[in-house]
């Protein structure tokens, strides 16, 4: 209070509520993936979240969740009273729309080394995003149907990313699976729009904004029928069991 002055309301937008003495407090919880899938979090981060988040949830006057799925998780896993937690859905920026500039599209794809046609995956390279199974399903699809597509996965390296590289190596797909690395925000609409399909087979999401971004760009979506993803996609995507390679293929 001696830093900020007297506050009436304090909103912490990212899982943890700092010490607030007098103001009413609002806390946003984006997901409880570290509880549902602890094996997908690094041990130091898992220890921090498992200790800090329950205390913050208990102290907050009001909780905001990104989806009804996350709201249900808070009620079930942390025994939060239903009247303390409300859903506030994220949105998509207007720049996510079908792209009309063919020259710009070619330039962006060339910069990342992408050849068309391609299937796009997007997210931090970590086990929860399920990219190793996506690569295996892609390999199955190639062998069964001889599709000409490249598989492009954009995202920075995260916890246990080595398993993804190992999957590519074991299947001999170095020429056909591109790990594009971190994708600049301004390039995302082009990468979505130029793809034939956007594949988002995550094991768990608190919301899954890339699903909406791809749809806004006019790209068909395949995603998981788990956690919040059916809530986000509605009947406008193909929903699959993320651990079933045949379904995903």
PEWOBEL-V957135 format. One record per run of one state. SS is the DSSP state (H for helix, E for strand, C for the rest). FROM is the first residue (numbers start at 0). LEN is the number of residues. If there is no record, write none. Layout:
# PEWOBEL-V957135
<<SS;FROM;LEN> <SS;FROM;LEN>>
This chain:
# PEWOBEL-V957135
<<C;0;8> <E;8;4> <C;12;11> <E;23;6> <C;29;3> <H;32;4> <C;36;1> <H;37;3> <C;40;2> <H;42;17> <C;59;2> <E;61;4> <C;65;2> <H;67;11> <C;78;3> <H;81;3> <E;84;3> <C;87;14> <H;101;11> <C;112;5> <E;117;5> <C;122;2> <E;124;1> <C;125;1> <H;126;3> <C;129;1> <H;130;15> <C;145;4> <E;149;5> <C;154;2> <E;156;1> <C;157;4> <H;161;9> <C;170;6> <E;176;5> <C;181;3> <H;184;10> <C;194;2> <E;196;4> <C;200;8> <H;208;8> <C;216;3> <E;219;5> <C;224;4> <H;228;5> <C;233;4> <E;237;3> <C;240;4> <H;244;4> <C;248;1>>
